[in-house]
Amino acid sequence: MSELNLGNLSTPIEAILFDKDGTLLDFTVMWGFWTDCVMENFREELAVRGLPFAEDEIPHIWGTRHDEQGRMNGYDVRGPLAMGTMEEVYAVLTWHGYRAGLSWAEAKIIVRECLLQAEYAMNKARPVQPLPGVCAFLEQCRDKGLKMGVVTADETESALRHLQWMGIESFFSVVVGTDQVGRGKPFPDMLLLACERMGVSVSKSVVIGDTDGDMEMARSARAAWKIAVGDPEQIRLSDLTVRSFHELLEVGVTG
């Protein structure tokens, strides 16, 4: 059995389960592109109906930050875009359409159309890039015989597509999206399902993510370790928080 070295501790493990957005791939690069497309289309749909859309409200819709030109350049790891399912993200924007003066039914239709247009633009541009150190860490884990999977709040089909765009889909024996379970993160369902499909014990599995939603999923499933990638001040529930995968490469996985 392989061991993950964490400082002075060495933990026997069978598998590592990764979150996708903000963990394997650069969240701001991909979801910033998507968010900018959605908001531009949404703004235009409201404008043709003579309805207001205050620019200063945009950061509060999904928990995003924007530059002087209005482009998304950051996000709140505690917010709906970072932690929510796609259906929850849709619902939040639909609510803002209703607040702006649309009927609930009209808001749902407009939001879906805006999202379809953004998906089309994203499929053409493919704005994805792995976070620094990800590919090297995946290779190290594979070389040591560890099983790996992805558990994501995204839909499974979209998750597979994003992994393929980055050329890393072959590392993973299972990909579980929120559409495959009754309850998404922070509940343990998708982690339990992924481990069952991989034939590994949850208690000998490590979860690596970038939000407390990932950490709570791991805690409630009783995973061996909860590792966060990001700002230690923003993530409270991890056993260990690293700034990047380079730190994990330094401590390493041994066979």
C-alpha atoms as an extended CHARMM CRD file, in Angstrom:
* protein
*
       255  EXT
         1         1  MET       CA              0.0000000000        0.0000000000        0.0000000000  PROA      1               0.0000000000
         2         2  SER       CA              1.2170000000        3.5050000000       -0.8160000000  PROA      2               0.0000000000
         3         3  GLU       CA              1.8050000000        6.1460000000        1.8160000000  PROA      3               0.0000000000
         4         4  LEU       CA              1.2090000000        9.8760000000        1.6730000000  PROA      4               0.0000000000
         5         5  ASN       CA              3.8440000000       11.7420000000        3.6560000000  PROA      5               0.0000000000
         6         6  LEU       CA              2.4620000000       14.7220000000        5.5650000000  PROA      6               0.0000000000
         7         7  GLY       CA              5.2470000000       16.3550000000        7.4970000000  PROA      7               0.0000000000
         8         8  ASN       CA              6.1820000000       13.9220000000       10.2510000000  PROA      8               0.0000000000
         9         9  LEU       CA              3.2290000000       11.6400000000        9.4810000000  PROA      9               0.0000000000
        10        10  SER       CA              2.9910000000        8.8500000000        6.9290000000  PROA      10              0.0000000000
        11        11  THR       CA             -0.5260000000        7.6590000000        6.1900000000  PROA      11              0.0000000000
        12        12  PRO       CA             -1.2360000000        4.3680000000        4.3440000000  PROA      12              0.0000000000
        13        13  ILE       CA             -3.7090000000        5.1200000000        1.5590000000  PROA      13              0.0000000000
        14        14  GLU       CA             -5.3740000000        3.3440000000       -1.3490000000  PROA      14              0.0000000000
        15        15  ALA       CA             -6.7940000000        6.2780000000       -3.2830000000  PROA      15              0.0000000000
        16        16  ILE       CA             -6.9500000000       10.0330000000       -3.6980000000  PROA      16              0.0000000000
        17        17  LEU       CA            -10.1790000000       11.7880000000       -4.6400000000  PROA      17              0.0000000000
        18        18  PHE       CA             -9.8600000000       15.2510000000       -6.1720000000  PROA      18              0.0000000000
        19        19  ASP       CA            -12.2610000000       18.1170000000       -6.5080000000  PROA      19              0.0000000000
        20        20  LYS       CA            -12.0700000000       19.5830000000      -10.0240000000  PROA      20              0.0000000000
        21        21  ASP       CA            -12.6350000000       23.3350000000      -10.1030000000  PROA      21              0.0000000000
        22        22  GLY       CA            -10.0420000000       25.2960000000       -8.1600000000  PROA      22              0.0000000000
        23        23  THR       CA             -8.1640000000       22.0910000000       -7.3260000000  PROA      23              0.0000000000
        24        24  LEU       CA             -7.1660000000       20.4550000000      -10.6010000000  PROA      24              0.0000000000
        25        25  LEU       CA             -7.8710000000       23.4140000000      -12.8580000000  PROA      25              0.0000000000
        26        26  ASP       CA             -7.5370000000       27.1750000000      -12.4930000000  PROA      26              0.0000000000
        27        27  PHE       CA            -10.9850000000       28.2680000000      -11.3480000000  PROA      27              0.0000000000
        28        28  THR       CA            -10.7020000000       31.9040000000      -12.3860000000  PROA      28              0.0000000000
        29        29  VAL       CA             -9.4540000000       31.1450000000      -15.8970000000  PROA      29              0.0000000000
        30        30  MET       CA            -12.3330000000       28.8490000000      -16.8270000000  PROA      30              0.0000000000
        31        31  TRP       CA            -15.2200000000       30.0370000000      -14.6870000000  PROA      31              0.0000000000
        32        32  GLY       CA            -14.1750000000       33.6530000000      -15.1460000000  PROA      32              0.0000000000
        33        33  PHE       CA            -14.6030000000       33.2270000000      -18.9010000000  PROA      33              0.0000000000
        34        34  TRP       CA            -17.9530000000       31.5140000000      -18.3590000000  PROA      34              0.0000000000
        35        35  THR       CA            -19.2000000000       34.0750000000      -15.8280000000  PROA      35              0.0000000000
        36        36  ASP       CA            -18.2830000000       37.0140000000      -18.0650000000  PROA      36              0.0000000000
        37        37  CYS       CA            -20.2330000000       35.4270000000      -20.9440000000  PROA      37              0.0000000000
        38        38  VAL       CA            -23.2880000000       34.7080000000      -18.8110000000  PROA      38              0.0000000000
        39        39  MET       CA            -23.4090000000       38.1640000000      -17.2440000000  PROA      39              0.0000000000
        40        40  GLU       CA            -22.9680000000       39.9540000000      -20.5630000000  PROA      40              0.0000000000
        41        41  ASN       CA            -25.8280000000       37.9670000000      -22.1020000000  PROA      41              0.0000000000
        42        42  PHE       CA            -27.9960000000       38.4360000000      -19.0080000000  PROA      42              0.0000000000
        43        43  ARG       CA            -27.3740000000       42.1860000000      -19.0220000000  PROA      43              0.0000000000
        44        44  GLU       CA            -28.3840000000       42.4030000000      -22.6840000000  PROA      44              0.0000000000
        45        45  GLU       CA            -31.5690000000       40.3920000000      -22.1220000000  PROA      45              0.0000000000
        46        46  LEU       CA            -32.6260000000       42.7300000000      -19.3260000000  PROA      46              0.0000000000
        47        47  ALA       CA            -31.7020000000       45.8370000000      -21.3240000000  PROA      47              0.0000000000
        48        48  VAL       CA            -33.9240000000       44.9480000000      -24.3020000000  PROA      48              0.0000000000
        49        49  ARG       CA            -36.8070000000       44.6530000000      -21.8390000000  PROA      49              0.0000000000
        50        50  GLY       CA            -36.0090000000       48.0020000000      -20.2610000000  PROA      50              0.0000000000
        51        51  LEU       CA            -35.0440000000       46.4280000000      -16.9500000000  PROA      51              0.0000000000
        52        52  PRO       CA            -32.1470000000       47.5490000000      -14.7300000000  PROA      52              0.0000000000
        53        53  PHE       CA            -29.0410000000       45.5480000000      -13.9580000000  PROA      53              0.0000000000
        54        54  ALA       CA            -26.7260000000       47.3430000000      -11.5520000000  PROA      54              0.0000000000
        55        55  GLU       CA            -23.0590000000       46.5830000000      -12.2070000000  PROA      55              0.0000000000
        56        56  ASP       CA            -22.2530000000       46.8050000000       -8.5150000000  PROA      56              0.0000000000
        57        57  GLU       CA            -24.6100000000       43.8920000000       -7.8470000000  PROA      57              0.0000000000
        58        58  ILE       CA            -22.6640000000       41.4310000000      -10.0090000000  PROA      58              0.0000000000
        59        59  PRO       CA            -20.0580000000       40.4540000000       -7.3680000000  PROA      59              0.0000000000
        60        60  HSD       CA            -22.8550000000       39.6380000000       -4.9160000000  PROA      60              0.0000000000
        61        61  ILE       CA            -24.7370000000       37.2820000000       -7.2430000000  PROA      61              0.0000000000
        62        62  TRP       CA            -22.2830000000       34.3830000000       -7.2480000000  PROA      62              0.0000000000
        63        63  GLY       CA            -19.5080000000       35.6320000000       -4.9620000000  PROA      63              0.0000000000
        64        64  THR       CA            -17.0680000000       36.9550000000       -7.5670000000  PROA      64              0.0000000000
        65        65  ARG       CA            -14.5080000000       39.7480000000       -7.8900000000  PROA      65              0.0000000000
        66        66  HSD       CA            -13.9850000000       41.8660000000      -10.9880000000  PROA      66              0.0000000000
        67        67  ASP       CA            -11.4130000000       44.2220000000      -12.5020000000  PROA      67              0.0000000000
        68        68  GLU       CA            -12.0600000000       47.7760000000      -13.6960000000  PROA      68              0.0000000000
        69        69  GLN       CA            -13.3370000000       46.4650000000      -17.0410000000  PROA      69              0.0000000000
        70        70  GLY       CA            -15.8310000000       44.2240000000      -15.2610000000  PROA      70              0.0000000000
        71        71  ARG       CA            -14.0370000000       40.9540000000      -16.0120000000  PROA      71              0.0000000000
        72        72  MET       CA            -14.0320000000       38.3480000000      -13.2710000000  PROA      72              0.0000000000
        73        73  ASN       CA            -10.5930000000       38.0650000000      -11.7000000000  PROA      73              0.0000000000
        74        74  GLY       CA            -11.3080000000       36.2890000000       -8.4230000000  PROA      74              0.0000000000
        75        75  TYR       CA            -13.9480000000       34.5800000000       -6.3140000000  PROA      75              0.0000000000
        76        76  ASP       CA            -15.0630000000       33.8080000000       -2.7850000000  PROA      76              0.0000000000
        77        77  VAL       CA            -14.2500000000       30.1780000000       -1.9480000000  PROA      77              0.0000000000
        78        78  ARG       CA            -17.2530000000       30.2790000000        0.4090000000  PROA      78              0.0000000000
        79        79  GLY       CA            -19.6450000000       31.5190000000       -2.2810000000  PROA      79              0.0000000000
        80        80  PRO       CA            -22.2140000000       29.8390000000       -4.5410000000  PROA      80              0.0000000000
        81        81  LEU       CA            -20.0540000000       29.7780000000       -7.6720000000  PROA      81              0.0000000000
        82        82  ALA       CA            -17.2650000000       27.9870000000       -5.8030000000  PROA      82              0.0000000000
        83        83  MET       CA            -19.3740000000       25.6470000000       -3.6760000000  PROA      83              0.0000000000
        84        84  GLY       CA            -22.7720000000       25.3570000000       -5.3300000000  PROA      84              0.0000000000
        85        85  THR       CA            -24.1320000000       22.8480000000       -7.8060000000  PROA      85              0.0000000000
        86        86  MET       CA            -24.9280000000       24.1020000000      -11.2880000000  PROA      86              0.0000000000
        87        87  GLU       CA            -28.6520000000       24.0040000000      -10.4770000000  PROA      87              0.0000000000
        88        88  GLU       CA            -28.0090000000       26.1930000000       -7.4280000000  PROA      88              0.0000000000
        89        89  VAL       CA            -25.9620000000       28.6150000000       -9.5140000000  PROA      89              0.0000000000
        90        90  TYR       CA            -28.7920000000       28.7940000000      -12.0690000000  PROA      90              0.0000000000
        91        91  ALA       CA            -31.3520000000       29.3930000000       -9.3290000000  PROA      91              0.0000000000
        92        92  VAL       CA            -29.4060000000       32.2880000000       -7.8200000000  PROA      92              0.0000000000
        93        93  LEU       CA            -29.2530000000       34.1130000000      -11.1580000000  PROA      93              0.0000000000
        94        94  THR       CA            -32.9270000000       33.3570000000      -11.8200000000  PROA      94              0.0000000000
        95        95  TRP       CA            -33.7420000000       35.0180000000       -8.5030000000  PROA      95              0.0000000000
        96        96  HSD       CA            -31.8700000000       38.1480000000       -9.5750000000  PROA      96              0.0000000000
        97        97  GLY       CA            -33.8350000000       38.1740000000      -12.8290000000  PROA      97              0.0000000000
        98        98  TYR       CA            -37.0470000000       38.0390000000      -10.8240000000  PROA      98              0.0000000000
        99        99  ARG       CA            -35.8340000000       40.8760000000       -8.5860000000  PROA      99              0.0000000000
       100       100  ALA       CA            -35.0740000000       42.9440000000      -11.6950000000  PROA      100             0.0000000000
       101       101  GLY       CA            -38.6980000000       42.6700000000      -12.8350000000  PROA      101             0.0000000000
       102       102  LEU       CA            -39.0150000000       39.4310000000      -14.7990000000  PROA      102             0.0000000000
       103       103  SER       CA            -41.6210000000       36.8350000000      -13.9680000000  PROA      103             0.0000000000
       104       104  TRP       CA            -40.1120000000       33.7130000000      -12.4140000000  PROA      104             0.0000000000
       105       105  ALA       CA            -40.9430000000       31.7060000000      -15.5360000000  PROA      105             0.0000000000
       106       106  GLU       CA            -39.3960000000       34.2990000000      -17.8720000000  PROA      106             0.0000000000
       107       107  ALA       CA            -36.3060000000       34.5660000000      -15.6640000000  PROA      107             0.0000000000
       108       108  LYS       CA            -35.7960000000       30.7880000000      -15.8370000000  PROA      108             0.0000000000
       109       109  ILE       CA            -36.0450000000       30.7920000000      -19.6290000000  PROA      109             0.0000000000
       110       110  ILE       CA            -33.6620000000       33.7370000000      -20.0390000000  PROA      110             0.0000000000
       111       111  VAL       CA            -31.0990000000       32.3160000000      -17.6160000000  PROA      111             0.0000000000
       112       112  ARG       CA            -31.0950000000       28.9590000000      -19.4090000000  PROA      112             0.0000000000
       113       113  GLU       CA            -30.5510000000       30.6880000000      -22.7470000000  PROA      113             0.0000000000
       114       114  CYS       CA            -27.6830000000       32.7710000000      -21.3210000000  PROA      114             0.0000000000
       115       115  LEU       CA            -26.0770000000       29.6220000000      -19.9510000000  PROA      115             0.0000000000
       116       116  LEU       CA            -26.4090000000       27.7950000000      -23.2610000000  PROA      116             0.0000000000
       117       117  GLN       CA            -24.6950000000       30.6800000000      -25.0420000000  PROA      117             0.0000000000
       118       118  ALA       CA            -21.8940000000       30.6880000000      -22.4660000000  PROA      118             0.0000000000
       119       119  GLU       CA            -21.4370000000       26.9110000000      -22.8250000000  PROA      119             0.0000000000
       120       120  TYR       CA            -21.1970000000       27.2980000000      -26.5960000000  PROA      120             0.0000000000
       121       121  ALA       CA            -18.5410000000       30.0090000000      -26.2360000000  PROA      121             0.0000000000
       122       122  MET       CA            -16.6080000000       27.9450000000      -23.7000000000  PROA      122             0.0000000000
       123       123  ASN       CA            -16.6520000000       24.8360000000      -25.8870000000  PROA      123             0.0000000000
       124       124  LYS       CA            -15.0890000000       26.8960000000      -28.6720000000  PROA      124             0.0000000000
       125       125  ALA       CA            -12.4830000000       28.6600000000      -26.5270000000  PROA      125             0.0000000000
       126       126  ARG       CA            -11.6870000000       25.7940000000      -24.1030000000  PROA      126             0.0000000000
       127       127  PRO       CA            -10.3310000000       28.1790000000      -21.4440000000  PROA      127             0.0000000000
       128       128  VAL       CA             -8.8460000000       25.5940000000      -19.1040000000  PROA      128             0.0000000000
       129       129  GLN       CA             -5.4340000000       25.1150000000      -17.5820000000  PROA      129             0.0000000000
       130       130  PRO       CA             -4.2160000000       22.7990000000      -14.8140000000  PROA      130             0.0000000000
       131       131  LEU       CA             -3.0020000000       24.4660000000      -11.6570000000  PROA      131             0.0000000000
       132       132  PRO       CA              0.7890000000       24.4700000000      -11.1680000000  PROA      132             0.0000000000
       133       133  GLY       CA              2.1540000000       21.1040000000      -10.0730000000  PROA      133             0.0000000000
       134       134  VAL       CA             -1.0580000000       19.1730000000      -10.7880000000  PROA      134             0.0000000000
       135       135  CYS       CA              0.2370000000       17.0780000000      -13.6860000000  PROA      135             0.0000000000
       136       136  ALA       CA              3.4680000000       16.1800000000      -11.8880000000  PROA      136             0.0000000000
       137       137  PHE       CA              1.5540000000       15.1690000000       -8.7430000000  PROA      137             0.0000000000
       138       138  LEU       CA             -0.8660000000       13.0130000000      -10.7420000000  PROA      138             0.0000000000
       139       139  GLU       CA              2.0630000000       11.2820000000      -12.4180000000  PROA      139             0.0000000000
       140       140  GLN       CA              3.7210000000       10.6690000000       -9.0520000000  PROA      140             0.0000000000
       141       141  CYS       CA              0.5370000000        9.1390000000       -7.6500000000  PROA      141             0.0000000000
       142       142  ARG       CA              0.0460000000        6.9250000000      -10.6980000000  PROA      142             0.0000000000
       143       143  ASP       CA              3.6590000000        5.7500000000      -10.5430000000  PROA      143             0.0000000000
       144       144  LYS       CA              3.0740000000        4.6550000000       -6.9310000000  PROA      144             0.0000000000
       145       145  GLY       CA             -0.0130000000        2.6570000000       -7.8810000000  PROA      145             0.0000000000
       146       146  LEU       CA             -2.6010000000        4.8960000000       -6.2580000000  PROA      146             0.0000000000
       147       147  LYS       CA             -6.1400000000        4.8770000000       -7.5980000000  PROA      147             0.0000000000
       148       148  MET       CA             -7.4950000000        8.3280000000       -8.3780000000  PROA      148             0.0000000000
       149       149  GLY       CA            -10.9300000000        9.7830000000       -8.9450000000  PROA      149             0.0000000000
       150       150  VAL       CA            -12.7460000000       13.0950000000       -9.2800000000  PROA      150             0.0000000000
       151       151  VAL       CA            -15.7310000000       14.1990000000       -7.1850000000  PROA      151             0.0000000000
       152       152  THR       CA            -17.1850000000       17.4820000000       -8.3800000000  PROA      152             0.0000000000
       153       153  ALA       CA            -20.1580000000       19.7930000000       -7.9140000000  PROA      153             0.0000000000
       154       154  ASP       CA            -20.1800000000       20.1000000000      -11.7060000000  PROA      154             0.0000000000
       155       155  GLU       CA            -22.2360000000       17.8180000000      -13.9530000000  PROA      155             0.0000000000
       156       156  THR       CA            -20.3890000000       14.6060000000      -14.8870000000  PROA      156             0.0000000000
       157       157  GLU       CA            -20.4730000000       15.2030000000      -18.6450000000  PROA      157             0.0000000000
       158       158  SER       CA            -18.9970000000       18.6870000000      -18.2700000000  PROA      158             0.0000000000
       159       159  ALA       CA            -16.3660000000       17.4390000000      -15.8270000000  PROA      159             0.0000000000
       160       160  LEU       CA            -15.2060000000       14.7370000000      -18.2390000000  PROA      160             0.0000000000
       161       161  ARG       CA            -14.9860000000       17.2860000000      -21.0190000000  PROA      161             0.0000000000
       162       162  HSD       CA            -12.8650000000       19.6660000000      -18.9270000000  PROA      162             0.0000000000
       163       163  LEU       CA            -10.4920000000       16.8610000000      -17.9160000000  PROA      163             0.0000000000
       164       164  GLN       CA            -10.1450000000       15.8870000000      -21.5770000000  PROA      164             0.0000000000
       165       165  TRP       CA             -9.3580000000       19.4780000000      -22.5600000000  PROA      165             0.0000000000
       166       166  MET       CA             -6.4830000000       19.4260000000      -20.0650000000  PROA      166             0.0000000000
       167       167  GLY       CA             -5.3240000000       15.9900000000      -21.2440000000  PROA      167             0.0000000000
       168       168  ILE       CA             -5.5180000000       14.4510000000      -17.7550000000  PROA      168             0.0000000000
       169       169  GLU       CA             -8.6450000000       12.2790000000      -17.9850000000  PROA      169             0.0000000000
       170       170  SER       CA             -6.6030000000        9.0630000000      -18.2210000000  PROA      170             0.0000000000
       171       171  PHE       CA             -5.3460000000        9.4870000000      -14.6420000000  PROA      171             0.0000000000
       172       172  PHE       CA             -8.7980000000        8.8890000000      -13.1750000000  PROA      172             0.0000000000
       173       173  SER       CA            -10.6730000000        5.6090000000      -12.9020000000  PROA      173             0.0000000000
       174       174  VAL       CA            -13.9040000000        7.2950000000      -11.8370000000  PROA      174             0.0000000000
       175       175  VAL       CA            -15.5190000000       10.7180000000      -12.1920000000  PROA      175             0.0000000000
       176       176  VAL       CA            -18.5900000000       11.4260000000      -10.0750000000  PROA      176             0.0000000000
       177       177  GLY       CA            -20.5610000000       14.6100000000      -10.6900000000  PROA      177             0.0000000000
       178       178  THR       CA            -23.3660000000       16.0100000000       -8.6020000000  PROA      178             0.0000000000
       179       179  ASP       CA            -25.9060000000       14.6310000000      -11.0860000000  PROA      179             0.0000000000
       180       180  GLN       CA            -25.0680000000       11.0760000000       -9.9740000000  PROA      180             0.0000000000
       181       181  VAL       CA            -26.1100000000       11.4620000000       -6.3410000000  PROA      181             0.0000000000
       182       182  GLY       CA            -29.1290000000       12.5730000000       -4.3790000000  PROA      182             0.0000000000
       183       183  ARG       CA            -27.1010000000       15.0150000000       -2.2970000000  PROA      183             0.0000000000
       184       184  GLY       CA            -24.0390000000       16.8760000000       -3.4960000000  PROA      184             0.0000000000
       185       185  LYS       CA            -21.2930000000       18.4570000000       -1.4270000000  PROA      185             0.0000000000
       186       186  PRO       CA            -20.9600000000       19.0140000000        1.4990000000  PROA      186             0.0000000000
       187       187  PHE       CA            -22.7710000000       15.7000000000        2.0120000000  PROA      187             0.0000000000
       188       188  PRO       CA            -20.6900000000       12.4920000000        1.7230000000  PROA      188             0.0000000000
       189       189  ASP       CA            -22.7210000000       10.8020000000       -1.0290000000  PROA      189             0.0000000000
       190       190  MET       CA            -20.4370000000       11.3380000000       -4.0300000000  PROA      190             0.0000000000
       191       191  LEU       CA            -17.2930000000       10.4100000000       -2.1100000000  PROA      191             0.0000000000
       192       192  LEU       CA            -18.9100000000        7.2030000000       -0.8580000000  PROA      192             0.0000000000
       193       193  LEU       CA            -20.0880000000        6.3690000000       -4.3840000000  PROA      193             0.0000000000
       194       194  ALA       CA            -16.6640000000        7.0590000000       -5.9080000000  PROA      194             0.0000000000
       195       195  CYS       CA            -14.8950000000        4.8410000000       -3.3640000000  PROA      195             0.0000000000
       196       196  GLU       CA            -17.4330000000        2.0630000000       -3.9030000000  PROA      196             0.0000000000
       197       197  ARG       CA            -16.8620000000        2.1710000000       -7.6630000000  PROA      197             0.0000000000
       198       198  MET       CA            -13.0920000000        2.1930000000       -7.2030000000  PROA      198             0.0000000000
       199       199  GLY       CA            -13.2130000000       -0.7210000000       -4.7710000000  PROA      199             0.0000000000
       200       200  VAL       CA            -11.3740000000        1.1590000000       -2.0270000000  PROA      200             0.0000000000
       201       201  SER       CA            -12.0870000000        1.9610000000        1.5960000000  PROA      201             0.0000000000
       202       202  VAL       CA            -13.0960000000        5.5390000000        2.3670000000  PROA      202             0.0000000000
       203       203  SER       CA            -11.0330000000        5.3020000000        5.5460000000  PROA      203             0.0000000000
       204       204  LYS       CA             -7.9340000000        4.7370000000        3.4040000000  PROA      204             0.0000000000
       205       205  SER       CA             -8.7160000000        7.5270000000        0.9560000000  PROA      205             0.0000000000
       206       206  VAL       CA             -7.5660000000       11.1380000000        0.8670000000  PROA      206             0.0000000000
       207       207  VAL       CA             -9.6610000000       14.0460000000       -0.3860000000  PROA      207             0.0000000000
       208       208  ILE       CA             -7.9790000000       17.0630000000       -1.9690000000  PROA      208             0.0000000000
       209       209  GLY       CA            -10.1330000000       20.1390000000       -2.5880000000  PROA      209             0.0000000000
       210       210  ASP       CA            -10.2240000000       23.9030000000       -2.3400000000  PROA      210             0.0000000000
       211       211  THR       CA            -13.3090000000       24.6580000000       -0.2120000000  PROA      211             0.0000000000
       212       212  ASP       CA            -14.7580000000       23.7340000000        3.1500000000  PROA      212             0.0000000000
       213       213  GLY       CA            -17.5110000000       21.9860000000        1.2030000000  PROA      213             0.0000000000
       214       214  ASP       CA            -14.8970000000       19.4690000000        0.0590000000  PROA      214             0.0000000000
       215       215  MET       CA            -13.5140000000       19.1630000000        3.5670000000  PROA      215             0.0000000000
       216       216  GLU       CA            -16.9430000000       18.6120000000        5.1350000000  PROA      216             0.0000000000
       217       217  MET       CA            -17.7280000000       15.9310000000        2.5380000000  PROA      217             0.0000000000
       218       218  ALA       CA            -14.5030000000       14.1480000000        3.5000000000  PROA      218             0.0000000000
       219       219  ARG       CA            -15.1330000000       14.5530000000        7.2260000000  PROA      219             0.0000000000
       220       220  SER       CA            -18.6720000000       13.2110000000        7.1130000000  PROA      220             0.0000000000
       221       221  ALA       CA            -17.5430000000       10.2270000000        4.9980000000  PROA      221             0.0000000000
       222       222  ARG       CA            -14.6470000000        9.6200000000        7.4370000000  PROA      222             0.0000000000
       223       223  ALA       CA            -11.8880000000        9.8390000000        4.8700000000  PROA      223             0.0000000000
       224       224  ALA       CA             -8.3140000000        9.3640000000        6.0740000000  PROA      224             0.0000000000
       225       225  TRP       CA             -7.2010000000       12.9130000000        5.3350000000  PROA      225             0.0000000000
       226       226  LYS       CA             -8.6910000000       16.2150000000        4.2170000000  PROA      226             0.0000000000
       227       227  ILE       CA             -6.1840000000       18.3090000000        2.2560000000  PROA      227             0.0000000000
       228       228  ALA       CA             -6.9850000000       21.7710000000        0.9300000000  PROA      228             0.0000000000
       229       229  VAL       CA             -5.2120000000       23.6990000000       -1.8030000000  PROA      229             0.0000000000
       230       230  GLY       CA             -5.5060000000       27.4420000000       -1.2950000000  PROA      230             0.0000000000
       231       231  ASP       CA             -5.3740000000       30.1490000000        1.3460000000  PROA      231             0.0000000000
       232       232  PRO       CA             -5.1860000000       28.7050000000        4.8900000000  PROA      232             0.0000000000
       233       233  GLU       CA             -7.1840000000       31.6670000000        6.2000000000  PROA      233             0.0000000000
       234       234  GLN       CA            -10.1090000000       30.8180000000        3.9200000000  PROA      234             0.0000000000
       235       235  ILE       CA            -10.3710000000       27.0860000000        4.6740000000  PROA      235             0.0000000000
       236       236  ARG       CA            -11.1110000000       26.0150000000        8.2520000000  PROA      236             0.0000000000
       237       237  LEU       CA            -11.9400000000       22.3100000000        8.0900000000  PROA      237             0.0000000000
       238       238  SER       CA             -8.8530000000       20.7700000000        6.4770000000  PROA      238             0.0000000000
       239       239  ASP       CA             -6.2530000000       18.5970000000        8.1860000000  PROA      239             0.0000000000
       240       240  LEU       CA             -3.6280000000       20.2850000000        6.0360000000  PROA      240             0.0000000000
       241       241  THR       CA             -3.7460000000       23.2950000000        3.7170000000  PROA      241             0.0000000000
       242       242  VAL       CA             -1.0810000000       23.8590000000        1.0690000000  PROA      242             0.0000000000
       243       243  ARG       CA             -0.6580000000       26.8120000000       -1.2460000000  PROA      243             0.0000000000
       244       244  SER       CA             -0.0020000000       24.6180000000       -4.2860000000  PROA      244             0.0000000000
       245       245  PHE       CA              0.6370000000       21.0560000000       -5.4060000000  PROA      245             0.0000000000
       246       246  HSD       CA              4.3610000000       21.8230000000       -5.3450000000  PROA      246             0.0000000000
       247       247  GLU       CA              4.1830000000       21.5040000000       -1.5520000000  PROA      247             0.0000000000
       248       248  LEU       CA              2.6360000000       18.0390000000       -1.8710000000  PROA      248             0.0000000000
       249       249  LEU       CA              5.3120000000       17.0690000000       -4.3760000000  PROA      249             0.0000000000
       250       250  GLU       CA              7.9650000000       18.0200000000       -1.8340000000  PROA      250             0.0000000000
       251       251  VAL       CA              6.6000000000       15.6740000000        0.8550000000  PROA      251             0.0000000000
       252       252  GLY       CA              5.6010000000       13.0860000000       -1.7340000000  PROA      252             0.0000000000
       253       253  VAL       CA              3.9090000000        9.7320000000       -2.0860000000  PROA      253             0.0000000000
       254       254  THR       CA              5.9190000000        6.5880000000       -1.3920000000  PROA      254             0.0000000000
       255       255  GLY       CA              5.2050000000        3.0470000000       -2.5750000000  PROA      255             0.0000000000
